[in-house]
Amino acid sequence: CCYSGNFIEKKSYAAREYEGMANGVNFFASVLGSALYLAGSIAFIPSTNALLEGQWLFIVGSAFIFSSQYAKLYRAGGFAAAFHDDQAAFWVDLMAGVGGVFYFV
């Protein structure tokens, strides 16, 4: 009910399950995007002779990173709510997403 004067919202089982699933999907997309960045970086080593593959790995990885960061901010209640709740986390998430966009372009 109440803790330190703040109301604690009681969520239904389905809402908690959805939130957990959304966090898991978001985490998976972040990890996959990072793994694709790593694989793309390895492909850029001249001795691998895989520059084109490295470019595509970076492009796809960027799409995953951007999608993951955008979804995280959206789930936090939108940009304004995320900014109001935790400015440091907001800027980290936003700039990671912007970085993904610039690698994507």
Biopython code that builds the backbone (N, CA, C, O; Angstrom):
import numpy as np
from Bio.PDB.StructureBuilder import StructureBuilder

atoms = [
    (1, "CYS", "N", (0.831, -1.177, 0.000)),
    (1, "CYS", "CA", (0.000, 0.000, 0.000)),
    (1, "CYS", "C", (0.872, 1.235, 0.000)),
    (1, "CYS", "O", (0.996, 1.902, -1.027)),
    (2, "CYS", "N", (1.461, 1.545, 1.095)),
    (2, "CYS", "CA", (2.251, 2.783, 1.162)),
    (2, "CYS", "C", (3.652, 2.483, 1.686)),
    (2, "CYS", "O", (3.828, 1.673, 2.596)),
    (3, "TYR", "N", (4.632, 3.139, 1.105)),
    (3, "TYR", "CA", (6.021, 2.977, 1.509)),
    (3, "TYR", "C", (6.700, 4.323, 1.343)),
    (3, "TYR", "O", (6.754, 4.853, 0.233)),
    (4, "SER", "N", (7.211, 4.879, 2.410)),
    (4, "SER", "CA", (7.857, 6.198, 2.397)),
    (4, "SER", "C", (6.935, 7.270, 1.833)),
    (4, "SER", "O", (7.399, 8.226, 1.212)),
    (5, "GLY", "N", (5.643, 7.118, 2.044)),
    (5, "GLY", "CA", (4.706, 8.108, 1.559)),
    (5, "GLY", "C", (4.358, 7.972, 0.088)),
    (5, "GLY", "O", (3.544, 8.742, -0.422)),
    (6, "ASN", "N", (4.952, 7.013, -0.603)),
    (6, "ASN", "CA", (4.659, 6.809, -2.029)),
    (6, "ASN", "C", (3.709, 5.642, -2.195)),
    (6, "ASN", "O", (3.836, 4.618, -1.524)),
    (7, "PHE", "N", (2.771, 5.807, -3.084)),
    (7, "PHE", "CA", (1.829, 4.738, -3.374)),
    (7, "PHE", "C", (2.499, 3.715, -4.272)),
    (7, "PHE", "O", (3.073, 4.077, -5.300)),
    (8, "ILE", "N", (2.436, 2.463, -3.906)),
    (8, "ILE", "CA", (3.002, 1.382, -4.712)),
    (8, "ILE", "C", (1.863, 0.728, -5.478)),
    (8, "ILE", "O", (0.947, 0.155, -4.888)),
    (9, "GLU", "N", (1.932, 0.820, -6.783)),
    (9, "GLU", "CA", (0.869, 0.273, -7.625)),
    (9, "GLU", "C", (0.962, -1.247, -7.648)),
    (9, "GLU", "O", (2.029, -1.818, -7.868)),
    (10, "LYS", "N", (-0.170, -1.882, -7.417)),
    (10, "LYS", "CA", (-0.224, -3.335, -7.495)),
    (10, "LYS", "C", (-0.611, -3.718, -8.910)),
    (10, "LYS", "O", (-1.678, -3.345, -9.397)),
    (11, "LYS", "N", (0.264, -4.466, -9.565)),
    (11, "LYS", "CA", (0.024, -4.851, -10.956)),
    (11, "LYS", "C", (-0.522, -6.267, -11.011)),
    (11, "LYS", "O", (-0.229, -7.106, -10.159)),
    (12, "SER", "N", (-1.312, -6.502, -12.023)),
    (12, "SER", "CA", (-1.856, -7.838, -12.211)),
    (12, "SER", "C", (-0.741, -8.776, -12.672)),
    (12, "SER", "O", (0.325, -8.334, -13.102)),
    (13, "TYR", "N", (-1.003, -10.048, -12.574)),
    (13, "TYR", "CA", (-0.035, -11.051, -13.021)),
    (13, "TYR", "C", (0.290, -10.858, -14.497)),
    (13, "TYR", "O", (1.454, -10.935, -14.891)),
    (14, "ALA", "N", (-0.730, -10.607, -15.314)),
    (14, "ALA", "CA", (-0.513, -10.420, -16.755)),
    (14, "ALA", "C", (0.350, -9.197, -17.026)),
    (14, "ALA", "O", (1.208, -9.233, -17.908)),
    (15, "ALA", "N", (0.139, -8.116, -16.285)),
    (15, "ALA", "CA", (0.940, -6.900, -16.477)),
    (15, "ALA", "C", (2.390, -7.145, -16.101)),
    (15, "ALA", "O", (3.301, -6.679, -16.786)),
    (16, "ARG", "N", (2.609, -7.880, -15.003)),
    (16, "ARG", "CA", (3.992, -8.196, -14.606)),
    (16, "ARG", "C", (4.652, -9.106, -15.625)),
    (16, "ARG", "O", (5.832, -8.935, -15.932)),
    (17, "GLU", "N", (3.910, -10.074, -16.155)),
    (17, "GLU", "CA", (4.447, -10.973, -17.174)),
    (17, "GLU", "C", (4.802, -10.209, -18.446)),
    (17, "GLU", "O", (5.860, -10.431, -19.034)),
    (18, "TYR", "N", (3.919, -9.313, -18.867)),
    (18, "TYR", "CA", (4.182, -8.517, -20.068)),
    (18, "TYR", "C", (5.421, -7.650, -19.865)),
    (18, "TYR", "O", (6.267, -7.552, -20.753)),
    (19, "GLU", "N", (5.524, -7.027, -18.707)),
    (19, "GLU", "CA", (6.676, -6.171, -18.422)),
    (19, "GLU", "C", (7.968, -6.981, -18.434)),
    (19, "GLU", "O", (8.980, -6.533, -18.972)),
    (20, "GLY", "N", (7.932, -8.166, -17.844)),
    (20, "GLY", "CA", (9.117, -9.030, -17.857)),
    (20, "GLY", "C", (9.473, -9.480, -19.253)),
    (20, "GLY", "O", (10.650, -9.531, -19.610)),
    (21, "MET", "N", (8.466, -9.807, -20.049)),
    (21, "MET", "CA", (8.710, -10.228, -21.425)),
    (21, "MET", "C", (9.283, -9.065, -22.243)),
    (21, "MET", "O", (10.210, -9.252, -23.031)),
    (22, "ALA", "N", (8.728, -7.872, -22.050)),
    (22, "ALA", "CA", (9.210, -6.701, -22.780)),
    (22, "ALA", "C", (10.654, -6.405, -22.420)),
    (22, "ALA", "O", (11.449, -6.065, -23.295)),
    (23, "ASN", "N", (11.006, -6.528, -21.150)),
    (23, "ASN", "CA", (12.396, -6.326, -20.740)),
    (23, "ASN", "C", (13.306, -7.369, -21.367)),
    (23, "ASN", "O", (14.414, -7.051, -21.799)),
    (24, "GLY", "N", (12.846, -8.607, -21.417)),
    (24, "GLY", "CA", (13.652, -9.677, -22.012)),
    (24, "GLY", "C", (13.869, -9.477, -23.502)),
    (24, "GLY", "O", (14.976, -9.675, -24.003)),
    (25, "VAL", "N", (12.822, -9.087, -24.211)),
    (25, "VAL", "CA", (12.944, -8.828, -25.652)),
    (25, "VAL", "C", (13.879, -7.653, -25.880)),
    (25, "VAL", "O", (14.720, -7.686, -26.778)),
    (26, "ASN", "N", (13.731, -6.612, -25.063)),
    (26, "ASN", "CA", (14.591, -5.443, -25.195)),
    (26, "ASN", "C", (16.046, -5.806, -24.933)),
    (26, "ASN", "O", (16.935, -5.370, -25.665)),
    (27, "PHE", "N", (16.294, -6.594, -23.903)),
    (27, "PHE", "CA", (17.655, -7.022, -23.580)),
    (27, "PHE", "C", (18.234, -7.867, -24.720)),
    (27, "PHE", "O", (19.386, -7.681, -25.113)),
    (28, "PHE", "N", (17.435, -8.789, -25.244)),
    (28, "PHE", "CA", (17.887, -9.634, -26.348)),
    (28, "PHE", "C", (18.248, -8.789, -27.572)),
    (28, "PHE", "O", (19.263, -9.043, -28.220)),
    (29, "ALA", "N", (17.427, -7.789, -27.892)),
    (29, "ALA", "CA", (17.709, -6.921, -29.044)),
    (29, "ALA", "C", (18.999, -6.139, -28.830)),
    (29, "ALA", "O", (19.774, -5.962, -29.770)),
    (30, "SER", "N", (19.241, -5.670, -27.610)),
    (30, "SER", "CA", (20.486, -4.955, -27.311)),
    (30, "SER", "C", (21.698, -5.861, -27.454)),
    (30, "SER", "O", (22.708, -5.474, -28.041)),
    (31, "VAL", "N", (21.590, -7.068, -26.915)),
    (31, "VAL", "CA", (22.704, -8.014, -27.000)),
    (31, "VAL", "C", (22.957, -8.415, -28.448)),
    (31, "VAL", "O", (24.107, -8.486, -28.882)),
    (32, "LEU", "N", (21.894, -8.675, -29.192)),
    (32, "LEU", "CA", (22.051, -9.050, -30.596)),
    (32, "LEU", "C", (22.684, -7.913, -31.394)),
    (32, "LEU", "O", (23.578, -8.155, -32.205)),
    (33, "GLY", "N", (22.238, -6.684, -31.178)),
    (33, "GLY", "CA", (22.827, -5.536, -31.863)),
    (33, "GLY", "C", (24.298, -5.378, -31.533)),
    (33, "GLY", "O", (25.110, -5.107, -32.418)),
    (34, "SER", "N", (24.648, -5.547, -30.264)),
    (34, "SER", "CA", (26.051, -5.444, -29.860)),
    (34, "SER", "C", (26.894, -6.566, -30.467)),
    (34, "SER", "O", (28.032, -6.336, -30.877)),
    (35, "ALA", "N", (26.339, -7.773, -30.524)),
    (35, "ALA", "CA", (27.060, -8.903, -31.123)),
    (35, "ALA", "C", (27.283, -8.670, -32.620)),
    (35, "ALA", "O", (28.338, -9.002, -33.161)),
    (36, "LEU", "N", (26.274, -8.096, -33.277)),
    (36, "LEU", "CA", (26.429, -7.789, -34.700)),
    (36, "LEU", "C", (27.472, -6.696, -34.913)),
    (36, "LEU", "O", (28.229, -6.751, -35.883)),
    (37, "TYR", "N", (27.524, -5.702, -34.023)),
    (37, "TYR", "CA", (28.584, -4.694, -34.087)),
    (37, "TYR", "C", (29.957, -5.350, -33.964)),
    (37, "TYR", "O", (30.876, -5.044, -34.724)),
    (38, "LEU", "N", (30.080, -6.252, -32.998)),
    (38, "LEU", "CA", (31.359, -6.937, -32.790)),
    (38, "LEU", "C", (31.751, -7.757, -34.014)),
    (38, "LEU", "O", (32.893, -7.699, -34.468)),
    (39, "ALA", "N", (30.806, -8.514, -34.539)),
    (39, "ALA", "CA", (31.091, -9.318, -35.733)),
    (39, "ALA", "C", (31.444, -8.423, -36.916)),
    (39, "ALA", "O", (32.328, -8.762, -37.704)),
    (40, "GLY", "N", (30.763, -7.282, -37.050)),
    (40, "GLY", "CA", (31.085, -6.343, -38.118)),
    (40, "GLY", "C", (32.473, -5.763, -37.953)),
    (40, "GLY", "O", (33.198, -5.581, -38.931)),
    (41, "SER", "N", (32.844, -5.475, -36.723)),
    (41, "SER", "CA", (34.187, -4.944, -36.461)),
    (41, "SER", "C", (35.256, -5.953, -36.834)),
    (41, "SER", "O", (36.288, -5.587, -37.396)),
    (42, "ILE", "N", (35.018, -7.213, -36.527)),
    (42, "ILE", "CA", (35.975, -8.266, -36.881)),
    (42, "ILE", "C", (36.067, -8.397, -38.400)),
    (42, "ILE", "O", (37.146, -8.615, -38.951)),
    (43, "ALA", "N", (34.925, -8.263, -39.065)),
    (43, "ALA", "CA", (34.923, -8.375, -40.529)),
    (43, "ALA", "C", (35.669, -7.217, -41.193)),
    (43, "ALA", "O", (36.101, -7.342, -42.339)),
    (44, "PHE", "N", (35.824, -6.093, -40.488)),
    (44, "PHE", "CA", (36.556, -4.956, -41.047)),
    (44, "PHE", "C", (38.072, -5.143, -41.007)),
    (44, "PHE", "O", (38.801, -4.361, -41.616)),
    (45, "ILE", "N", (38.550, -6.148, -40.311)),
    (45, "ILE", "CA", (39.997, -6.420, -40.295)),
    (45, "ILE", "C", (40.397, -6.820, -41.715)),
    (45, "ILE", "O", (39.824, -7.750, -42.283)),
    (46, "PRO", "N", (41.383, -6.116, -42.291)),
    (46, "PRO", "CA", (41.716, -6.347, -43.701)),
    (46, "PRO", "C", (42.025, -7.803, -44.056)),
    (46, "PRO", "O", (41.693, -8.247, -45.155)),
    (47, "SER", "N", (42.641, -8.536, -43.167)),
    (47, "SER", "CA", (43.007, -9.918, -43.488)),
    (47, "SER", "C", (41.788, -10.836, -43.635)),
    (47, "SER", "O", (41.902, -11.915, -44.216)),
    (48, "THR", "N", (40.623, -10.425, -43.116)),
    (48, "THR", "CA", (39.421, -11.258, -43.267)),
    (48, "THR", "C", (38.802, -11.115, -44.647)),
    (48, "THR", "O", (38.055, -11.989, -45.088)),
    (49, "ASN", "N", (39.109, -10.010, -45.336)),
    (49, "ASN", "CA", (38.601, -9.763, -46.683)),
    (49, "ASN", "C", (37.065, -9.864, -46.725)),
    (49, "ASN", "O", (36.493, -10.473, -47.629)),
    (50, "ALA", "N", (36.416, -9.252, -45.721)),
    (50, "ALA", "CA", (34.955, -9.332, -45.609)),
    (50, "ALA", "C", (34.364, -7.952, -45.320)),
    (50, "ALA", "O", (33.507, -7.815, -44.447)),
    (51, "LEU", "N", (34.818, -6.931, -46.049)),
    (51, "LEU", "CA", (34.344, -5.573, -45.784)),
    (51, "LEU", "C", (32.850, -5.416, -46.034)),
    (51, "LEU", "O", (32.153, -4.781, -45.242)),
    (52, "LEU", "N", (32.356, -5.982, -47.115)),
    (52, "LEU", "CA", (30.934, -5.859, -47.425)),
    (52, "LEU", "C", (30.080, -6.527, -46.345)),
    (52, "LEU", "O", (29.068, -5.970, -45.919)),
    (53, "GLU", "N", (30.483, -7.701, -45.910)),
    (53, "GLU", "CA", (29.748, -8.389, -44.834)),
    (53, "GLU", "C", (29.798, -7.575, -43.545)),
    (53, "GLU", "O", (28.811, -7.495, -42.814)),
    (54, "GLY", "N", (30.960, -6.969, -43.271)),
    (54, "GLY", "CA", (31.094, -6.132, -42.082)),
    (54, "GLY", "C", (30.161, -4.939, -42.122)),
    (54, "GLY", "O", (29.579, -4.566, -41.103)),
    (55, "GLN", "N", (30.015, -4.339, -43.295)),
    (55, "GLN", "CA", (29.094, -3.208, -43.421)),
    (55, "GLN", "C", (27.665, -3.638, -43.131)),
    (55, "GLN", "O", (26.938, -2.946, -42.418)),
    (56, "TRP", "N", (27.260, -4.772, -43.680)),
    (56, "TRP", "CA", (25.886, -5.233, -43.454)),
    (56, "TRP", "C", (25.651, -5.637, -42.003)),
    (56, "TRP", "O", (24.566, -5.424, -41.463)),
    (57, "LEU", "N", (26.666, -6.220, -41.377)),
    (57, "LEU", "CA", (26.520, -6.559, -39.955)),
    (57, "LEU", "C", (26.344, -5.294, -39.120)),
    (57, "LEU", "O", (25.542, -5.273, -38.186)),
    (58, "PHE", "N", (27.083, -4.251, -39.449)),
    (58, "PHE", "CA", (26.942, -2.981, -38.745)),
    (58, "PHE", "C", (25.564, -2.373, -38.978)),
    (58, "PHE", "O", (24.947, -1.864, -38.042)),
    (59, "ILE", "N", (25.078, -2.420, -40.207)),
    (59, "ILE", "CA", (23.777, -1.835, -40.524)),
    (59, "ILE", "C", (22.658, -2.549, -39.763)),
    (59, "ILE", "O", (21.807, -1.899, -39.156)),
    (60, "VAL", "N", (22.659, -3.860, -39.795)),
    (60, "VAL", "CA", (21.624, -4.630, -39.096)),
    (60, "VAL", "C", (21.758, -4.449, -37.579)),
    (60, "VAL", "O", (20.759, -4.305, -36.875)),
    (61, "GLY", "N", (23.002, -4.456, -37.084)),
    (61, "GLY", "CA", (23.229, -4.226, -35.658)),
    (61, "GLY", "C", (22.719, -2.863, -35.221)),
    (61, "GLY", "O", (22.157, -2.723, -34.135)),
    (62, "SER", "N", (22.917, -1.855, -36.072)),
    (62, "SER", "CA", (22.433, -0.510, -35.768)),
    (62, "SER", "C", (20.920, -0.477, -35.672)),
    (62, "SER", "O", (20.367, 0.192, -34.799)),
    (63, "ALA", "N", (20.251, -1.187, -36.554)),
    (63, "ALA", "CA", (18.791, -1.235, -36.514)),
    (63, "ALA", "C", (18.315, -1.868, -35.201)),
    (63, "ALA", "O", (17.354, -1.393, -34.597)),
    (64, "PHE", "N", (18.978, -2.926, -34.765)),
    (64, "PHE", "CA", (18.609, -3.560, -33.497)),
    (64, "PHE", "C", (18.865, -2.632, -32.318)),
    (64, "PHE", "O", (18.033, -2.535, -31.416)),
    (65, "ILE", "N", (20.008, -1.947, -32.313)),
    (65, "ILE", "CA", (20.330, -1.033, -31.214)),
    (65, "ILE", "C", (19.322, 0.110, -31.156)),
    (65, "ILE", "O", (18.804, 0.429, -30.086)),
    (66, "PHE", "N", (19.042, 0.730, -32.308)),
    (66, "PHE", "CA", (18.084, 1.835, -32.330)),
    (66, "PHE", "C", (16.716, 1.367, -31.842)),
    (66, "PHE", "O", (16.096, 2.020, -31.002)),
    (67, "SER", "N", (16.247, 0.239, -32.365)),
    (67, "SER", "CA", (14.928, -0.278, -31.976)),
    (67, "SER", "C", (14.869, -0.567, -30.481)),
    (67, "SER", "O", (13.878, -0.260, -29.818)),
    (68, "SER", "N", (15.921, -1.149, -29.969)),
    (68, "SER", "CA", (15.976, -1.484, -28.555)),
    (68, "SER", "C", (15.922, -0.229, -27.683)),
    (68, "SER", "O", (15.171, -0.184, -26.709)),
    (69, "GLN", "N", (16.705, 0.777, -28.024)),
    (69, "GLN", "CA", (16.746, 1.995, -27.224)),
    (69, "GLN", "C", (15.434, 2.773, -27.332)),
    (69, "GLN", "O", (14.956, 3.319, -26.338)),
    (70, "TYR", "N", (14.855, 2.826, -28.522)),
    (70, "TYR", "CA", (13.583, 3.519, -28.691)),
    (70, "TYR", "C", (12.491, 2.823, -27.869)),
    (70, "TYR", "O", (11.696, 3.480, -27.197)),
    (71, "ALA", "N", (12.461, 1.493, -27.930)),
    (71, "ALA", "CA", (11.454, 0.741, -27.175)),
    (71, "ALA", "C", (11.620, 0.960, -25.675)),
    (71, "ALA", "O", (10.632, 1.047, -24.946)),
    (72, "LYS", "N", (12.854, 1.046, -25.215)),
    (72, "LYS", "CA", (13.097, 1.267, -23.790)),
    (72, "LYS", "C", (12.548, 2.628, -23.351)),
    (72, "LYS", "O", (11.906, 2.737, -22.307)),
    (73, "LEU", "N", (12.803, 3.661, -24.156)),
    (73, "LEU", "CA", (12.281, 4.985, -23.816)),
    (73, "LEU", "C", (10.755, 5.024, -23.915)),
    (73, "LEU", "O", (10.092, 5.660, -23.096)),
    (74, "TYR", "N", (10.211, 4.350, -24.908)),
    (74, "TYR", "CA", (8.756, 4.307, -25.072)),
    (74, "TYR", "C", (8.100, 3.620, -23.877)),
    (74, "TYR", "O", (7.098, 4.104, -23.350)),
    (75, "ARG", "N", (8.672, 2.485, -23.451)),
    (75, "ARG", "CA", (8.114, 1.754, -22.312)),
    (75, "ARG", "C", (8.241, 2.537, -21.017)),
    (75, "ARG", "O", (7.463, 2.316, -20.088)),
    (76, "ALA", "N", (9.195, 3.437, -20.936)),
    (76, "ALA", "CA", (9.373, 4.247, -19.726)),
    (76, "ALA", "C", (8.303, 5.326, -19.613)),
    (76, "ALA", "O", (8.299, 6.101, -18.657)),
    (77, "GLY", "N", (7.408, 5.377, -20.574)),
    (77, "GLY", "CA", (6.323, 6.341, -20.519)),
    (77, "GLY", "C", (6.486, 7.486, -21.494)),
    (77, "GLY", "O", (5.833, 8.522, -21.366)),
    (78, "GLY", "N", (7.345, 7.298, -22.455)),
    (78, "GLY", "CA", (7.577, 8.354, -23.440)),
    (78, "GLY", "C", (8.809, 9.163, -23.089)),
    (78, "GLY", "O", (9.388, 9.012, -22.014)),
    (79, "PHE", "N", (9.189, 10.002, -23.994)),
    (79, "PHE", "CA", (10.419, 10.769, -23.820)),
    (79, "PHE", "C", (10.327, 11.737, -22.639)),
    (79, "PHE", "O", (11.271, 11.847, -21.858)),
    (80, "ALA", "N", (9.211, 12.431, -22.504)),
    (80, "ALA", "CA", (9.074, 13.410, -21.427)),
    (80, "ALA", "C", (9.100, 12.732, -20.058)),
    (80, "ALA", "O", (9.764, 13.205, -19.136)),
    (81, "ALA", "N", (8.374, 11.622, -19.933)),
    (81, "ALA", "CA", (8.341, 10.911, -18.643)),
    (81, "ALA", "C", (9.693, 10.314, -18.319)),
    (81, "ALA", "O", (10.135, 10.377, -17.172)),
    (82, "ALA", "N", (10.363, 9.733, -19.310)),
    (82, "ALA", "CA", (11.681, 9.141, -19.075)),
    (82, "ALA", "C", (12.679, 10.221, -18.665)),
    (82, "ALA", "O", (13.511, 10.000, -17.785)),
    (83, "PHE", "N", (12.596, 11.384, -19.302)),
    (83, "PHE", "CA", (13.493, 12.484, -18.964)),
    (83, "PHE", "C", (13.240, 12.967, -17.542)),
    (83, "PHE", "O", (14.180, 13.244, -16.797)),
    (84, "HIS", "N", (11.970, 13.066, -17.172)),
    (84, "HIS", "CA", (11.610, 13.548, -15.838)),
    (84, "HIS", "C", (12.020, 12.560, -14.746)),
    (84, "HIS", "O", (12.481, 12.973, -13.682)),
    (85, "ASP", "N", (11.856, 11.260, -15.001)),
    (85, "ASP", "CA", (12.118, 10.242, -13.985)),
    (85, "ASP", "C", (13.601, 10.050, -13.696)),
    (85, "ASP", "O", (14.000, 9.964, -12.534)),
    (86, "ASP", "N", (14.411, 9.983, -14.733)),
    (86, "ASP", "CA", (15.840, 9.709, -14.549)),
    (86, "ASP", "C", (16.607, 10.311, -15.727)),
    (86, "ASP", "O", (16.751, 9.680, -16.775)),
    (87, "GLN", "N", (17.094, 11.534, -15.542)),
    (87, "GLN", "CA", (17.720, 12.243, -16.653)),
    (87, "GLN", "C", (18.979, 11.556, -17.156)),
    (87, "GLN", "O", (19.221, 11.518, -18.362)),
    (88, "ALA", "N", (19.781, 11.014, -16.254)),
    (88, "ALA", "CA", (21.021, 10.359, -16.690)),
    (88, "ALA", "C", (20.710, 9.146, -17.567)),
    (88, "ALA", "O", (21.314, 8.973, -18.625)),
    (89, "ALA", "N", (19.771, 8.312, -17.128)),
    (89, "ALA", "CA", (19.402, 7.127, -17.919)),
    (89, "ALA", "C", (18.760, 7.543, -19.236)),
    (89, "ALA", "O", (18.980, 6.907, -20.267)),
    (90, "PHE", "N", (17.967, 8.610, -19.202)),
    (90, "PHE", "CA", (17.346, 9.107, -20.429)),
    (90, "PHE", "C", (18.407, 9.467, -21.464)),
    (90, "PHE", "O", (18.311, 9.061, -22.622)),
    (91, "TRP", "N", (19.418, 10.228, -21.049)),
    (91, "TRP", "CA", (20.443, 10.661, -22.004)),
    (91, "TRP", "C", (21.277, 9.490, -22.509)),
    (91, "TRP", "O", (21.652, 9.462, -23.681)),
    (92, "VAL", "N", (21.570, 8.533, -21.653)),
    (92, "VAL", "CA", (22.317, 7.348, -22.092)),
    (92, "VAL", "C", (21.516, 6.587, -23.143)),
    (92, "VAL", "O", (22.047, 6.236, -24.196)),
    (93, "ASP", "N", (20.243, 6.333, -22.859)),
    (93, "ASP", "CA", (19.393, 5.597, -23.801)),
    (93, "ASP", "C", (19.196, 6.370, -25.100)),
    (93, "ASP", "O", (19.258, 5.797, -26.188)),
    (94, "LEU", "N", (18.958, 7.668, -24.980)),
    (94, "LEU", "CA", (18.734, 8.477, -26.176)),
    (94, "LEU", "C", (19.984, 8.522, -27.058)),
    (94, "LEU", "O", (19.894, 8.343, -28.273)),
    (95, "MET", "N", (21.141, 8.759, -26.451)),
    (95, "MET", "CA", (22.364, 8.866, -27.248)),
    (95, "MET", "C", (22.787, 7.514, -27.840)),
    (95, "MET", "O", (23.359, 7.469, -28.929)),
    (96, "ALA", "N", (22.512, 6.428, -27.138)),
    (96, "ALA", "CA", (22.786, 5.105, -27.723)),
    (96, "ALA", "C", (21.898, 4.885, -28.936)),
    (96, "ALA", "O", (22.347, 4.347, -29.948)),
    (97, "GLY", "N", (20.637, 5.299, -28.840)),
    (97, "GLY", "CA", (19.733, 5.190, -29.979)),
    (97, "GLY", "C", (20.146, 6.095, -31.125)),
    (97, "GLY", "O", (20.081, 5.686, -32.284)),
    (98, "VAL", "N", (20.568, 7.309, -30.828)),
    (98, "VAL", "CA", (21.036, 8.236, -31.864)),
    (98, "VAL", "C", (22.294, 7.662, -32.531)),
    (98, "VAL", "O", (22.446, 7.745, -33.750)),
    (99, "GLY", "N", (23.184, 7.086, -31.733)),
    (99, "GLY", "CA", (24.362, 6.448, -32.292)),
    (99, "GLY", "C", (23.993, 5.323, -33.244)),
    (99, "GLY", "O", (24.607, 5.169, -34.300)),
    (100, "GLY", "N", (22.998, 4.544, -32.874)),
    (100, "GLY", "CA", (22.522, 3.480, -33.751)),
    (100, "GLY", "C", (21.976, 4.026, -35.048)),
    (100, "GLY", "O", (22.184, 3.438, -36.109)),
    (101, "VAL", "N", (21.274, 5.155, -34.973)),
    (101, "VAL", "CA", (20.741, 5.765, -36.195)),
    (101, "VAL", "C", (21.876, 6.215, -37.105)),
    (101, "VAL", "O", (21.826, 5.995, -38.315)),
    (102, "PHE", "N", (22.899, 6.845, -36.529)),
    (102, "PHE", "CA", (23.995, 7.343, -37.357)),
    (102, "PHE", "C", (24.818, 6.221, -37.971)),
    (102, "PHE", "O", (25.312, 6.369, -39.089)),
    (103, "TYR", "N", (24.977, 5.110, -37.274)),
    (103, "TYR", "CA", (25.641, 3.963, -37.885)),
    (103, "TYR", "C", (24.760, 3.353, -38.976)),
    (103, "TYR", "O", (25.255, 2.836, -39.978)),
    (104, "PHE", "N", (23.449, 3.426, -38.761)),
    (104, "PHE", "CA", (22.505, 2.855, -39.726)),
    (104, "PHE", "C", (22.510, 3.626, -41.042)),
    (104, "PHE", "O", (22.378, 3.040, -42.116)),
    (105, "VAL", "N", (22.664, 4.947, -40.946)),
    (105, "VAL", "CA", (22.585, 5.804, -42.134)),
    (105, "VAL", "C", (23.825, 5.686, -42.922)),
    (105, "VAL", "O", (23.959, 6.329, -43.963)),
]
sb = StructureBuilder()
sb.init_structure("model")
sb.init_model(0)
sb.init_chain("A")
sb.init_seg("    ")
for serial, (resi, resn, name, xyz) in enumerate(atoms, 1):
    if name == "N":
        sb.init_residue(resn, " ", resi, " ")
    sb.init_atom(name, np.array(xyz, "f"), 0.0, 1.0, " ", f" {name:<3s}", serial, name[0])
structure = sb.get_structure()
